[in-house]
Amino acid sequence: MENKSAISLEQAIDIAFSKAEKLDTEKIDYIKSVGRILAKPVYSDVNMPPFNKSAMDGYACTKEDLGKWLDVLEVIPAGNVPFT
């Protein structure tokens, strides 16, 4: 098997953009839009959900901690990083 050397990220991006073609746009019914690419970004005019919500809620503890009362050390809202 032939040994090919890797290219840099910048080279890969240059190659991708040199091969890319601008697509025409058209207006179609959204029902027919499956598999299509949007011509421009779409933004919502409302926050959804309208409250802070984490994708995953839970608690972290060690096996040794199980079976006894535990203290909550920190509450980390969605999008925040834990204290160190």
LUMLOTI-654226 format. One record per residue (C-alpha): x, y, z; residue in one letter. Coordinates in steps of 0.5 Angstrom, whole numbers, padded with zeros to 4 digits, always signed. Example, Ala and Ser with C-alpha at 12.3 -4.5 7.8 and 13.67 -1.06 7.14 Angstrom:
REM residues 2
+0025-0009+0016a+0027-0002+0014s
//
This chain:
REM residues 84
+0000+0000+0000m+0003+0007-0002e+0005+0011+0004n+0002+0018+0003k+0003+0024+0008s-0002+0028+0011a-0004+0035+0009i-0005+0041+0014s-0011+0043+0016l-0010+0050+0012e-0009+0046+0006q-0015+0041+0007a-0019+0048+0008i-0016+0051+0001d-0017+0044-0003i-0025+0044+0000a-0026+0051-0002f-0023+0051-0009s-0027+0045-0010k-0034+0048-0008a-0039+0051-0012e-0044+0056-0011k-0051+0053-0011l-0057+0057-0014d-0063+0059-0009t-0070+0058-0010e-0076+0058-0006k-0080+0052-0005i-0085+0049+0000d-0082+0047+0007y-0086+0040+0006i-0081+0039+0000k-0075+0042+0003s-0072+0035+0006v-0065+0034+0004g-0064+0041+0002r-0059+0047+0004i-0062+0053+0007l-0059+0059+0003a-0059+0064+0010k-0060+0063+0017p-0066+0062+0021v-0067+0065+0028y-0073+0064+0032s-0077+0070+0035d-0078+0067+0042v-0073+0063+0047n-0075+0056+0047m-0075+0053+0052p-0077+0060+0056p-0073+0058+0062f-0066+0055+0063n-0066+0048+0062k-0060+0043+0062s-0060+0037+0057a-0058+0032+0063m-0059+0033+0070d-0056+0029+0075g-0051+0028+0081y-0044+0025+0081a-0042+0021+0087c-0037+0015+0089t-0039+0008+0090k-0036+0009+0097e-0041+0015+0098d-0047+0011+0097l-0052+0009+0103g-0051+0015+0107k-0053+0023+0107w-0050+0027+0101l-0049+0034+0101d-0050+0038+0095v-0043+0042+0093l-0045+0046+0087e-0051+0047+0083v-0048+0048+0075i-0053+0052+0071p-0054+0050+0064a-0048+0053+0060g-0044+0054+0066n-0037+0051+0068v-0036+0048+0075p-0032+0051+0080f-0025+0048+0081t
//
